[in-house]
Amino acid sequence: MTEKMFGGIVEDKQLLTRDIIHLHIRLVEPRTIEFIAGQHIRLVSKPYGDKPSVLRTFSLASSPARNKQIELIIRRNPNGICTPWIFDHLSIGESVAFTAPSGRFRLSGNLTPAVFIAGGSGMSALWGILQDMVAKKVKRKLRLFFGARTRNDLYFTDILCRLEKEHAWFTFIPSLSSESEDSAWRGERGNISEIIRRRVDDAAANEAYLCGPPGMIQTCIEVLAALGMPQENIFYDAFSPQ
């Protein structure tokens, strides 16, 4: 069966870190889109040099409430085809095509306290879910752990800290694994799995949503299980090289 296709125009392209980019795409045909926060699309790249057109999967980083655009948070894969095209060739104002949203990664419908764990561009789907929660006024206890190497690899920190101040149900916990010891950083240090082990003392009463590199996800799942979180309460979207 042929996949439904959407067409849009790149309205903004912002470099968040040295290797992570934020795209805003306005819908053109059709002009609106429906999806569930946490789902993904497959973006169609255009040929460049000796590289062919390919389809690559990216999580949606926007709220379904804003149905006239989508956002994507994308990490560059230097050995890939699609992400170098996005970083080096795709221009603001250019048309793009992508498939209809799909995927089963999403927030459950209950109010069980949740732990979000993001690494790198894995913030994408969780950022979309968080925005959806705010739009729908969902007051569900949530801790967002964001793992990065250094301060230069963090993004959205200002808005996440502001959300933490505005919503009593939300806590933001960034952690750096390779930050210089003499830097001004006063937050958590260490691999994100180590931070989970230290900070989540009520795992059995929570759900977990993980998004990022497979290695990070596997290690964090093992830690959560050891802390007593039931397997059926753990949901994840692992990124694999494409």
Secondary structure, 3 states (H helix, E strand, C coil): CCCCEEEEEEEEEEEEECCEEEEEEEEEECCCCCCCCCCEEEEECCCECCECCCEEEEEECCCCCCCCEEEEEEECCCCCCHHHHHHHCCCCCCEEEEECCECCCCCCCCCCCEEEEEEHHHHHHHHHHHHHHHHCCCCCCEEEEEEECCHHHCCCHHHHHHHHHHCCCEEEEEEECCCCCCCCCCCEECCHHHHHHHHCCCHHHCEEEEEECHHHHHHHHHHHHHCCCCHHHEEEEECCCC
